[in-house]
């Protein structure tokens, strides 16, 4: 697994319908958790930079690197 850090871009692997995010959404890591297990707080924004959601995700829920 790569060394993911704050400000790295990631892609959502699966839909999160409860918060309105779809597979393929691009987000930015805003915090890395190491305890009790590895997880990432990821912020998803719209095209105008407004935050749509900020959620904790496990490494299995994201893909990287972001290629656009």
PDB file of N, CA, C and O in Angstrom, chain B, residues numbered from 101:
ATOM      1  N   UNK B 101       0.836  -1.187   0.000  1.00  0.00           N
ATOM      2  CA  UNK B 101       0.000   0.000   0.000  1.00  0.00           C
ATOM      3  C   UNK B 101       0.880   1.248   0.000  1.00  0.00           C
ATOM      4  O   UNK B 101       1.842   1.335   0.763  1.00  0.00           O
ATOM      5  N   UNK B 102       0.550   2.204  -0.849  1.00  0.00           N
ATOM      6  CA  UNK B 102       1.366   3.416  -0.894  1.00  0.00           C
ATOM      7  C   UNK B 102       1.219   4.235   0.381  1.00  0.00           C
ATOM      8  O   UNK B 102       0.283   4.046   1.158  1.00  0.00           O
ATOM      9  N   UNK B 103       2.142   5.126   0.572  1.00  0.00           N
ATOM     10  CA  UNK B 103       2.135   6.001   1.736  1.00  0.00           C
ATOM     11  C   UNK B 103       1.222   7.189   1.444  1.00  0.00           C
ATOM     12  O   UNK B 103       1.677   8.226   0.960  1.00  0.00           O
ATOM     13  N   UNK B 104      -0.064   7.032   1.740  1.00  0.00           N
ATOM     14  CA  UNK B 104      -1.018   8.107   1.494  1.00  0.00           C
ATOM     15  C   UNK B 104      -0.909   9.151   2.598  1.00  0.00           C
ATOM     16  O   UNK B 104      -0.736   8.822   3.771  1.00  0.00           O
ATOM     17  N   UNK B 105      -1.014  10.409   2.200  1.00  0.00           N
ATOM     18  CA  UNK B 105      -0.840  11.528   3.128  1.00  0.00           C
ATOM     19  C   UNK B 105      -1.957  12.544   2.948  1.00  0.00           C
ATOM     20  O   UNK B 105      -2.731  12.489   1.992  1.00  0.00           O
ATOM     21  N   UNK B 106      -2.016  13.467   3.893  1.00  0.00           N
ATOM     22  CA  UNK B 106      -2.968  14.562   3.759  1.00  0.00           C
ATOM     23  C   UNK B 106      -2.716  15.296   2.444  1.00  0.00           C
ATOM     24  O   UNK B 106      -1.574  15.465   2.018  1.00  0.00           O
ATOM     25  N   UNK B 107      -3.791  15.720   1.822  1.00  0.00           N
ATOM     26  CA  UNK B 107      -3.820  16.442   0.541  1.00  0.00           C
ATOM     27  C   UNK B 107      -3.655  15.548  -0.675  1.00  0.00           C
ATOM     28  O   UNK B 107      -3.655  16.054  -1.797  1.00  0.00           O
ATOM     29  N   UNK B 108      -3.512  14.224  -0.497  1.00  0.00           N
ATOM     30  CA  UNK B 108      -3.488  13.308  -1.637  1.00  0.00           C
ATOM     31  C   UNK B 108      -4.905  13.121  -2.157  1.00  0.00           C
ATOM     32  O   UNK B 108      -5.859  13.081  -1.380  1.00  0.00           O
ATOM     33  N   UNK B 109      -5.037  13.008  -3.466  1.00  0.00           N
ATOM     34  CA  UNK B 109      -6.328  12.743  -4.084  1.00  0.00           C
ATOM     35  C   UNK B 109      -6.612  11.258  -4.133  1.00  0.00           C
ATOM     36  O   UNK B 109      -5.705  10.453  -4.348  1.00  0.00           O
ATOM     37  N   UNK B 110      -7.876  10.890  -3.933  1.00  0.00           N
ATOM     38  CA  UNK B 110      -8.315   9.496  -3.981  1.00  0.00           C
ATOM     39  C   UNK B 110      -9.646   9.420  -4.715  1.00  0.00           C
ATOM     40  O   UNK B 110     -10.331  10.426  -4.901  1.00  0.00           O
ATOM     41  N   UNK B 111      -9.998   8.201  -5.130  1.00  0.00           N
ATOM     42  CA  UNK B 111     -11.251   7.965  -5.834  1.00  0.00           C
ATOM     43  C   UNK B 111     -12.090   6.982  -5.019  1.00  0.00           C
ATOM     44  O   UNK B 111     -11.576   5.973  -4.537  1.00  0.00           O
ATOM     45  N   UNK B 112     -13.362   7.274  -4.867  1.00  0.00           N
ATOM     46  CA  UNK B 112     -14.280   6.417  -4.130  1.00  0.00           C
ATOM     47  C   UNK B 112     -14.568   5.151  -4.931  1.00  0.00           C
ATOM     48  O   UNK B 112     -14.917   5.234  -6.109  1.00  0.00           O
ATOM     49  N   UNK B 113     -14.427   3.976  -4.306  1.00  0.00           N
ATOM     50  CA  UNK B 113     -14.634   2.693  -4.991  1.00  0.00           C
ATOM     51  C   UNK B 113     -16.100   2.288  -5.104  1.00  0.00           C
ATOM     52  O   UNK B 113     -16.479   1.624  -6.068  1.00  0.00           O
ATOM     53  N   UNK B 114     -16.932   2.675  -4.139  1.00  0.00           N
ATOM     54  CA  UNK B 114     -18.331   2.246  -4.115  1.00  0.00           C
ATOM     55  C   UNK B 114     -19.247   3.421  -3.813  1.00  0.00           C
ATOM     56  O   UNK B 114     -18.828   4.419  -3.228  1.00  0.00           O
ATOM     57  N   UNK B 115     -20.507   3.285  -4.224  1.00  0.00           N
ATOM     58  CA  UNK B 115     -21.503   4.304  -3.901  1.00  0.00           C
ATOM     59  C   UNK B 115     -21.687   4.404  -2.388  1.00  0.00           C
ATOM     60  O   UNK B 115     -21.629   3.403  -1.674  1.00  0.00           O
ATOM     61  N   UNK B 116     -21.908   5.614  -1.921  1.00  0.00           N
ATOM     62  CA  UNK B 116     -22.309   5.865  -0.536  1.00  0.00           C
ATOM     63  C   UNK B 116     -23.630   6.627  -0.592  1.00  0.00           C
ATOM     64  O   UNK B 116     -23.657   7.837  -0.372  1.00  0.00           O
ATOM     65  N   UNK B 117     -24.729   5.923  -0.887  1.00  0.00           N
ATOM     66  CA  UNK B 117     -26.010   6.600  -1.121  1.00  0.00           C
ATOM     67  C   UNK B 117     -26.528   7.375   0.077  1.00  0.00           C
ATOM     68  O   UNK B 117     -27.253   8.354  -0.099  1.00  0.00           O
ATOM     69  N   UNK B 118     -26.183   6.972   1.274  1.00  0.00           N
ATOM     70  CA  UNK B 118     -26.654   7.674   2.468  1.00  0.00           C
ATOM     71  C   UNK B 118     -26.165   9.103   2.555  1.00  0.00           C
ATOM     72  O   UNK B 118     -26.771   9.933   3.232  1.00  0.00           O
ATOM     73  N   UNK B 119     -25.051   9.397   1.860  1.00  0.00           N
ATOM     74  CA  UNK B 119     -24.533  10.769   1.875  1.00  0.00           C
ATOM     75  C   UNK B 119     -24.439  11.366   0.475  1.00  0.00           C
ATOM     76  O   UNK B 119     -23.876  12.444   0.284  1.00  0.00           O
ATOM     77  N   UNK B 120     -24.993  10.656  -0.495  1.00  0.00           N
ATOM     78  CA  UNK B 120     -25.089  11.200  -1.847  1.00  0.00           C
ATOM     79  C   UNK B 120     -23.817  11.142  -2.677  1.00  0.00           C
ATOM     80  O   UNK B 120     -23.660  11.923  -3.615  1.00  0.00           O
ATOM     81  N   UNK B 121     -22.905  10.229  -2.350  1.00  0.00           N
ATOM     82  CA  UNK B 121     -21.675  10.088  -3.145  1.00  0.00           C
ATOM     83  C   UNK B 121     -21.745   8.834  -3.997  1.00  0.00           C
ATOM     84  O   UNK B 121     -22.242   7.795  -3.563  1.00  0.00           O
ATOM     85  N   UNK B 122     -21.236   8.948  -5.219  1.00  0.00           N
ATOM     86  CA  UNK B 122     -21.247   7.825  -6.146  1.00  0.00           C
ATOM     87  C   UNK B 122     -19.832   7.332  -6.421  1.00  0.00           C
ATOM     88  O   UNK B 122     -18.859   8.077  -6.308  1.00  0.00           O
ATOM     89  N   UNK B 123     -19.749   6.075  -6.779  1.00  0.00           N
ATOM     90  CA  UNK B 123     -18.475   5.474  -7.166  1.00  0.00           C
ATOM     91  C   UNK B 123     -17.794   6.375  -8.192  1.00  0.00           C
ATOM     92  O   UNK B 123     -18.436   6.874  -9.116  1.00  0.00           O
ATOM     93  N   UNK B 124     -16.488   6.578  -8.021  1.00  0.00           N
ATOM     94  CA  UNK B 124     -15.756   7.417  -8.953  1.00  0.00           C
ATOM     95  C   UNK B 124     -15.583   8.855  -8.488  1.00  0.00           C
ATOM     96  O   UNK B 124     -14.835   9.620  -9.097  1.00  0.00           O
ATOM     97  N   UNK B 125     -16.276   9.230  -7.404  1.00  0.00           N
ATOM     98  CA  UNK B 125     -16.124  10.595  -6.880  1.00  0.00           C
ATOM     99  C   UNK B 125     -14.675  10.799  -6.440  1.00  0.00           C
ATOM    100  O   UNK B 125     -14.066   9.915  -5.838  1.00  0.00           O
ATOM    101  N   UNK B 126     -14.144  11.959  -6.743  1.00  0.00           N
ATOM    102  CA  UNK B 126     -12.768  12.284  -6.383  1.00  0.00           C
ATOM    103  C   UNK B 126     -12.773  13.123  -5.114  1.00  0.00           C
ATOM    104  O   UNK B 126     -13.510  14.103  -4.999  1.00  0.00           O
ATOM    105  N   UNK B 127     -11.939  12.720  -4.167  1.00  0.00           N
ATOM    106  CA  UNK B 127     -11.847  13.436  -2.902  1.00  0.00           C
ATOM    107  C   UNK B 127     -10.401  13.684  -2.518  1.00  0.00           C
ATOM    108  O   UNK B 127      -9.478  13.220  -3.186  1.00  0.00           O
ATOM    109  N   UNK B 128     -10.217  14.418  -1.437  1.00  0.00           N
ATOM    110  CA  UNK B 128      -8.896  14.755  -0.927  1.00  0.00           C
ATOM    111  C   UNK B 128      -8.785  14.294   0.521  1.00  0.00           C
ATOM    112  O   UNK B 128      -9.672  14.548   1.336  1.00  0.00           O
ATOM    113  N   UNK B 129      -7.691  13.618   0.826  1.00  0.00           N
ATOM    114  CA  UNK B 129      -7.454  13.194   2.204  1.00  0.00           C
ATOM    115  C   UNK B 129      -7.164  14.428   3.047  1.00  0.00           C
ATOM    116  O   UNK B 129      -6.274  15.215   2.726  1.00  0.00           O
ATOM    117  N   UNK B 130      -7.929  14.591   4.138  1.00  0.00           N
ATOM    118  CA  UNK B 130      -7.703  15.729   5.030  1.00  0.00           C
ATOM    119  C   UNK B 130      -7.125  15.287   6.375  1.00  0.00           C
ATOM    120  O   UNK B 130      -6.635  16.115   7.143  1.00  0.00           O
ATOM    121  N   UNK B 131      -7.180  13.992   6.657  1.00  0.00           N
ATOM    122  CA  UNK B 131      -6.571  13.479   7.886  1.00  0.00           C
ATOM    123  C   UNK B 131      -6.328  11.978   7.735  1.00  0.00           C
ATOM    124  O   UNK B 131      -7.123  11.267   7.120  1.00  0.00           O
ATOM    125  N   UNK B 132      -5.221  11.510   8.306  1.00  0.00           N
ATOM    126  CA  UNK B 132      -4.892  10.079   8.304  1.00  0.00           C
ATOM    127  C   UNK B 132      -4.989   9.579   9.740  1.00  0.00           C
ATOM    128  O   UNK B 132      -4.349  10.118  10.642  1.00  0.00           O
ATOM    129  N   UNK B 133      -5.799   8.540   9.939  1.00  0.00           N
ATOM    130  CA  UNK B 133      -5.922   7.892  11.247  1.00  0.00           C
ATOM    131  C   UNK B 133      -5.080   6.622  11.234  1.00  0.00           C
ATOM    132  O   UNK B 133      -5.093   5.879  10.253  1.00  0.00           O
ATOM    133  N   UNK B 134      -4.357   6.372  12.306  1.00  0.00           N
ATOM    134  CA  UNK B 134      -3.581   5.132  12.396  1.00  0.00           C
ATOM    135  C   UNK B 134      -4.088   4.215  13.496  1.00  0.00           C
ATOM    136  O   UNK B 134      -3.698   3.049  13.563  1.00  0.00           O
ATOM    137  N   UNK B 135      -4.956   4.736  14.364  1.00  0.00           N
ATOM    138  CA  UNK B 135      -5.513   3.922  15.455  1.00  0.00           C
ATOM    139  C   UNK B 135      -7.013   4.142  15.543  1.00  0.00           C
ATOM    140  O   UNK B 135      -7.453   5.278  15.367  1.00  0.00           O
ATOM    141  N   UNK B 136      -7.797   3.159  15.796  1.00  0.00           N
ATOM    142  CA  UNK B 136      -7.403   1.785  16.080  1.00  0.00           C
ATOM    143  C   UNK B 136      -6.945   1.017  14.844  1.00  0.00           C
ATOM    144  O   UNK B 136      -6.328  -0.042  14.959  1.00  0.00           O
ATOM    145  N   UNK B 137      -7.253   1.560  13.644  1.00  0.00           N
ATOM    146  CA  UNK B 137      -6.722   0.983  12.408  1.00  0.00           C
ATOM    147  C   UNK B 137      -6.616   2.088  11.373  1.00  0.00           C
ATOM    148  O   UNK B 137      -7.157   3.179  11.550  1.00  0.00           O
ATOM    149  N   UNK B 138      -5.912   1.790  10.291  1.00  0.00           N
ATOM    150  CA  UNK B 138      -5.698   2.794   9.255  1.00  0.00           C
ATOM    151  C   UNK B 138      -7.018   3.212   8.613  1.00  0.00           C
ATOM    152  O   UNK B 138      -7.817   2.372   8.199  1.00  0.00           O
ATOM    153  N   UNK B 139      -7.230   4.514   8.538  1.00  0.00           N
ATOM    154  CA  UNK B 139      -8.407   5.081   7.882  1.00  0.00           C
ATOM    155  C   UNK B 139      -8.057   6.503   7.459  1.00  0.00           C
ATOM    156  O   UNK B 139      -7.068   7.082   7.909  1.00  0.00           O
ATOM    157  N   UNK B 140      -8.894   7.048   6.583  1.00  0.00           N
ATOM    158  CA  UNK B 140      -8.644   8.372   6.033  1.00  0.00           C
ATOM    159  C   UNK B 140      -9.908   9.207   6.097  1.00  0.00           C
ATOM    160  O   UNK B 140     -10.978   8.744   5.703  1.00  0.00           O
ATOM    161  N   UNK B 141      -9.798  10.426   6.585  1.00  0.00           N
ATOM    162  CA  UNK B 141     -10.897  11.384   6.506  1.00  0.00           C
ATOM    163  C   UNK B 141     -10.765  12.028   5.125  1.00  0.00           C
ATOM    164  O   UNK B 141      -9.745  12.645   4.816  1.00  0.00           O
ATOM    165  N   UNK B 142     -11.792  11.882   4.308  1.00  0.00           N
ATOM    166  CA  UNK B 142     -11.732  12.349   2.923  1.00  0.00           C
ATOM    167  C   UNK B 142     -12.835  13.382   2.686  1.00  0.00           C
ATOM    168  O   UNK B 142     -13.995  13.168   3.040  1.00  0.00           O
ATOM    169  N   UNK B 143     -12.450  14.495   2.085  1.00  0.00           N
ATOM    170  CA  UNK B 143     -13.401  15.553   1.746  1.00  0.00           C
ATOM    171  C   UNK B 143     -13.718  15.480   0.257  1.00  0.00           C
ATOM    172  O   UNK B 143     -12.822  15.373  -0.581  1.00  0.00           O
ATOM    173  N   UNK B 144     -15.004  15.539  -0.052  1.00  0.00           N
ATOM    174  CA  UNK B 144     -15.486  15.558  -1.432  1.00  0.00           C
ATOM    175  C   UNK B 144     -16.147  16.903  -1.671  1.00  0.00           C
ATOM    176  O   UNK B 144     -16.986  17.336  -0.880  1.00  0.00           O
ATOM    177  N   UNK B 145     -15.772  17.571  -2.765  1.00  0.00           N
ATOM    178  CA  UNK B 145     -16.284  18.911  -3.076  1.00  0.00           C
ATOM    179  C   UNK B 145     -16.938  18.933  -4.441  1.00  0.00           C
ATOM    180  O   UNK B 145     -16.686  18.069  -5.281  1.00  0.00           O
ATOM    181  N   UNK B 146     -17.786  19.936  -4.654  1.00  0.00           N
ATOM    182  CA  UNK B 146     -18.362  20.129  -5.982  1.00  0.00           C
ATOM    183  C   UNK B 146     -17.396  20.958  -6.830  1.00  0.00           C
ATOM    184  O   UNK B 146     -16.313  21.311  -6.365  1.00  0.00           O
ATOM    185  N   UNK B 147     -17.771  21.262  -8.036  1.00  0.00           N
ATOM    186  CA  UNK B 147     -16.888  21.993  -8.955  1.00  0.00           C
ATOM    187  C   UNK B 147     -16.591  23.424  -8.507  1.00  0.00           C
ATOM    188  O   UNK B 147     -15.623  24.037  -8.958  1.00  0.00           O
ATOM    189  N   UNK B 148     -17.428  23.946  -7.620  1.00  0.00           N
ATOM    190  CA  UNK B 148     -17.214  25.300  -7.108  1.00  0.00           C
ATOM    191  C   UNK B 148     -16.432  25.304  -5.800  1.00  0.00           C
ATOM    192  O   UNK B 148     -16.234  26.357  -5.194  1.00  0.00           O
ATOM    193  N   UNK B 149     -15.987  24.126  -5.363  1.00  0.00           N
ATOM    194  CA  UNK B 149     -15.189  24.041  -4.146  1.00  0.00           C
ATOM    195  C   UNK B 149     -15.981  23.915  -2.860  1.00  0.00           C
ATOM    196  O   UNK B 149     -15.406  23.930  -1.772  1.00  0.00           O
ATOM    197  N   UNK B 150     -17.310  23.791  -2.973  1.00  0.00           N
ATOM    198  CA  UNK B 150     -18.133  23.614  -1.774  1.00  0.00           C
ATOM    199  C   UNK B 150     -18.087  22.156  -1.332  1.00  0.00           C
ATOM    200  O   UNK B 150     -18.189  21.242  -2.150  1.00  0.00           O
ATOM    201  N   UNK B 151     -17.932  21.954  -0.033  1.00  0.00           N
ATOM    202  CA  UNK B 151     -17.870  20.601   0.497  1.00  0.00           C
ATOM    203  C   UNK B 151     -19.213  19.904   0.370  1.00  0.00           C
ATOM    204  O   UNK B 151     -20.240  20.416   0.815  1.00  0.00           O
ATOM    205  N   UNK B 152     -19.190  18.717  -0.251  1.00  0.00           N
ATOM    206  CA  UNK B 152     -20.383  17.886  -0.356  1.00  0.00           C
ATOM    207  C   UNK B 152     -20.469  16.933   0.829  1.00  0.00           C
ATOM    208  O   UNK B 152     -21.548  16.696   1.373  1.00  0.00           O
ATOM    209  N   UNK B 153     -19.323  16.393   1.220  1.00  0.00           N
ATOM    210  CA  UNK B 153     -19.268  15.449   2.337  1.00  0.00           C
ATOM    211  C   UNK B 153     -17.830  15.325   2.807  1.00  0.00           C
ATOM    212  O   UNK B 153     -16.885  15.507   2.039  1.00  0.00           O
ATOM    213  N   UNK B 154     -17.690  15.014   4.077  1.00  0.00           N
ATOM    214  CA  UNK B 154     -16.381  14.706   4.638  1.00  0.00           C
ATOM    215  C   UNK B 154     -16.585  13.457   5.488  1.00  0.00           C
ATOM    216  O   UNK B 154     -17.285  13.491   6.499  1.00  0.00           O
ATOM    217  N   UNK B 155     -15.965  12.352   5.067  1.00  0.00           N
ATOM    218  CA  UNK B 155     -16.249  11.061   5.692  1.00  0.00           C
ATOM    219  C   UNK B 155     -14.977  10.260   5.953  1.00  0.00           C
ATOM    220  O   UNK B 155     -14.001  10.379   5.212  1.00  0.00           O
ATOM    221  N   UNK B 156     -14.989   9.444   7.008  1.00  0.00           N
ATOM    222  CA  UNK B 156     -13.869   8.531   7.234  1.00  0.00           C
ATOM    223  C   UNK B 156     -14.033   7.304   6.345  1.00  0.00           C
ATOM    224  O   UNK B 156     -15.120   6.732   6.261  1.00  0.00           O
ATOM    225  N   UNK B 157     -12.955   6.903   5.684  1.00  0.00           N
ATOM    226  CA  UNK B 157     -12.984   5.753   4.792  1.00  0.00           C
ATOM    227  C   UNK B 157     -11.794   4.844   5.063  1.00  0.00           C
ATOM    228  O   UNK B 157     -10.725   5.303   5.464  1.00  0.00           O
ATOM    229  N   UNK B 158     -11.991   3.555   4.839  1.00  0.00           N
ATOM    230  CA  UNK B 158     -10.901   2.604   4.994  1.00  0.00           C
ATOM    231  C   UNK B 158     -10.134   2.502   3.674  1.00  0.00           C
ATOM    232  O   UNK B 158     -10.637   2.934   2.637  1.00  0.00           O
ATOM    233  N   UNK B 159      -8.942   1.944   3.698  1.00  0.00           N
ATOM    234  CA  UNK B 159      -8.180   1.792   2.450  1.00  0.00           C
ATOM    235  C   UNK B 159      -8.936   0.983   1.392  1.00  0.00           C
ATOM    236  O   UNK B 159      -8.732   1.192   0.196  1.00  0.00           O
ATOM    237  N   UNK B 160      -9.802   0.066   1.818  1.00  0.00           N
ATOM    238  CA  UNK B 160     -10.572  -0.747   0.871  1.00  0.00           C
ATOM    239  C   UNK B 160     -11.647   0.057   0.142  1.00  0.00           C
ATOM    240  O   UNK B 160     -12.154  -0.381  -0.890  1.00  0.00           O
ATOM    241  N   UNK B 161     -11.993   1.208   0.662  1.00  0.00           N
ATOM    242  CA  UNK B 161     -13.050   2.025   0.070  1.00  0.00           C
ATOM    243  C   UNK B 161     -12.540   3.060  -0.927  1.00  0.00           C
ATOM    244  O   UNK B 161     -13.338   3.755  -1.556  1.00  0.00           O
ATOM    245  N   UNK B 162     -11.223   3.171  -1.078  1.00  0.00           N
ATOM    246  CA  UNK B 162     -10.663   4.178  -1.979  1.00  0.00           C
ATOM    247  C   UNK B 162      -9.658   3.569  -2.940  1.00  0.00           C
ATOM    248  O   UNK B 162      -9.098   2.501  -2.692  1.00  0.00           O
ATOM    249  N   UNK B 163      -9.445   4.269  -4.036  1.00  0.00           N
ATOM    250  CA  UNK B 163      -8.437   3.908  -5.032  1.00  0.00           C
ATOM    251  C   UNK B 163      -7.496   5.086  -5.203  1.00  0.00           C
ATOM    252  O   UNK B 163      -7.867   6.236  -4.968  1.00  0.00           O
ATOM    253  N   UNK B 164      -6.302   4.792  -5.607  1.00  0.00           N
ATOM    254  CA  UNK B 164      -5.311   5.822  -5.866  1.00  0.00           C
ATOM    255  C   UNK B 164      -4.322   5.259  -6.869  1.00  0.00           C
ATOM    256  O   UNK B 164      -4.287   4.034  -6.993  1.00  0.00           O
ATOM    257  N   UNK B 165      -3.557   5.979  -7.561  1.00  0.00           N
ATOM    258  CA  UNK B 165      -3.592   7.439  -7.600  1.00  0.00           C
ATOM    259  C   UNK B 165      -4.760   7.935  -8.436  1.00  0.00           C
ATOM    260  O   UNK B 165      -5.364   7.178  -9.196  1.00  0.00           O
ATOM    261  N   UNK B 166      -5.062   9.194  -8.288  1.00  0.00           N
ATOM    262  CA  UNK B 166      -6.090   9.821  -9.090  1.00  0.00           C
ATOM    263  C   UNK B 166      -5.475  10.146 -10.439  1.00  0.00           C
ATOM    264  O   UNK B 166      -4.426  10.785 -10.509  1.00  0.00           O
ATOM    265  N   UNK B 167      -6.122   9.711 -11.508  1.00  0.00           N
ATOM    266  CA  UNK B 167      -5.662  10.064 -12.855  1.00  0.00           C
ATOM    267  C   UNK B 167      -6.814  10.789 -13.541  1.00  0.00           C
ATOM    268  O   UNK B 167      -7.928  10.272 -13.622  1.00  0.00           O
ATOM    269  N   UNK B 168      -6.536  11.967 -14.022  1.00  0.00           N
ATOM    270  CA  UNK B 168      -7.614  12.747 -14.651  1.00  0.00           C
ATOM    271  C   UNK B 168      -7.227  13.201 -16.015  1.00  0.00           C
ATOM    272  O   UNK B 168      -8.011  13.868 -16.690  1.00  0.00           O
TER     273      UNK B 168
END
